[in-house]
Amino acid sequence: MQFLIFIIAYPFLWIVSILPFRIFYWLSDVVYFLVYYIVGYRKKVVRENLAMALPNLNDKERLVIEKKSYHHLCDMFMEMIKTMTISSEEMNKRFVITNLEVIKEYEKKGKSIMLIASHYASWEWLITMNQKIAFRGVAVYKQLANKYFDKLVRDIRSKYNTELVPTNKTIPLISNNQKNDIHCVYGLASDQSPKADRIFHWDNFMGIEVPVHTGPEMLAKKYDMTVVFAKVKKVKRGYYELTIIPISDNPKSIPDFGITHTYIQEVEKQIREAPEYYFWTHKRWKHRR
């Protein structure tokens, strides 16, 4: 059944990926109408999240953000499909790195880099950075239940020489790379709510005390990796800018949870600048106190 679903869907996905951008985004508008007005995908979750995170806004203001966020959400997943066939030249026009020299300088120090991102703007197109760096790019991801779609996602995200590693294999991979002196840039999106049995620390996020992922900090300290934040800005539809924000090149010198706290603050800054580009469908505040 998994294969049947895949072979039915794949030709459609490929055709979508080769559409001219004007038609492509028109189709995204259609998807938005279906997702938001017909299906109502996770509307209750989005409204609860917006009400908790942005209590200073009234219902009308939050509704505007809600609709824009769904529009962006549809664009971003459509853009993931577009990655199947988009050229490197086109991608480099649409995803610009404003300060690549920061990564280049850190590479000279001969230490692996922990690049922490958030589910904001376009985390999918961060893979383009791997065309421009000397270190190996590794992205941590959650495997899909359908093994054929999982392979498709891995193929798409590996387009620019990115190595994908499932979450449960991350530590063995990093350990092996360290032993063999293989330097990498490890990319993780860590702004989701951790599972209840993996809550080790709470922090203030958007004015609410919530559990936070501490894995990136733990790995950075254990393996002495430089830590940076990937701040992605949506310039206009289909165009993004990445700015590398240094957090620490000596993580062991930072008090416990200090790196995690700085990361959470950077994510919050992003959201407050333009909340419509955050992934509000996540149940980010399901655990709180």
C-alpha positions, 0 to 999 in steps of 0.5 A: 500500500505504501508503494502504491500511494507513492507511485500515484503521488510521485508523478504529480509531485514531479509535475508540480516541481517543474511548473513556472514560478507564477503558476507554481505559486498560483497552485500554492494559493489553491492549496492554501484555500483548501488547507485553511478554508476547507480542511481547517488543518490544525486551526484550533492549535494555531489559534491557541498558540497565537493567543498564548504567545501574542496576548498583546494583540486582539483577535482581529490582529491575530486572525491576520497573522493566522491567515498569513502563516497558513499561506506561508506554510503552504508556500514552504511545503510547495517549495520543498517539492520545487527543490526536486528540480530547481537549478542551483543557479535559481536556488542561489538567487532565492536563498542568499547567505548574508555572512558566509564568512562567519562559517568560513572563519569557524572552519579554519579553527578545525572544529565541527559546527552545531548550526541550530535553526527554528521552524521559521521562514524556510528551514528546508532551503538551508541545504543550499549552504552546503554548496559553499562550505568546506565541511560536510553538511549533516541534517538531523531529521525525523524519519517518515512512516512511509519508507518510499516518501522517506527516501524521496525526502532524503533525496530532496534534502540531499540534493546539495550534498547534505547527509541526512541522519535520523534523530536516533542515529545522530550521536553515533554518527557524531561520535564516529566523525569525531574519532575519524577527524571528520569535520561537519556542520550539523543542522538541527531545528530544535524549537519543538516541544520535547517528549515528556520523558526527555524534559531536562530544562524549562525556559521562558519562550514567548512569555510562557515557561516551557520545556526546551530541547537541550540536545544541541547544547549537550552535543556541542559541549560533549564534542566541543563544537562551535555553536551558531544560530541560523536566522532565516528571513523571508524577504518576499514570496519565494526569496529568503536570506540567511544570517549566521548568528554566533552563539559560542565557539567555546561551549564548555565555558558557558554555564549549563543551559546558557546556550539553550537560553540564547537560542530560545531568545533568538527564535523569539526575536524572529517571531516577534519581528514577523510572526506570520512566518513561524510554524504555528501548527506545532503543539509548542506550548502543550507542556507549560507551567 
